[in-house]
Amino acid sequence: MLLFSGDICPKGHYCIQGSASGAMCPPGTFLNTTGGVAESDCIECTQGYYCAGYGNIAVTWSVRWRLLLSSQDEREQSLDIHLSSR
């Protein structure tokens, strides 16, 4: 349970009016401003980026590297590396 001071809900959360506590934005979303009042205020993660866990205040960057298995093998594999932008 998140307790907040004043009437402003913190980033990454939404606080229903009249509530003394707030809820974290769900996985796949973020909220980079204060004052969220409903889950719909949480912003869907931008395509190509990663938003893991609850209460994100920013997207997590996704970097894609292509690795060539060998010079005789033209198949490529992708390796995703996630770097937090927090």
Long-range contacts (C-beta under 8 A, 24 or more apart in sequence): 8-34, 8-35, 9-34, 9-35, 9-36, 9-37, 10-34, 11-57, 12-55, 12-56, 12-57, 13-55, 14-38, 14-39, 14-41, 14-42, 24-54, 24-55, 25-54, 25-55, 25-56, 26-54, 27-51, 27-52, 27-53, 27-54, 29-56, 30-56, 30-57, 30-58, 30-59, 31-56, 31-57, 32-57, 32-58, 50-82, 52-82, 57-86, 58-85, 58-86, 59-85, 60-84, 60-85, 60-86, 61-85
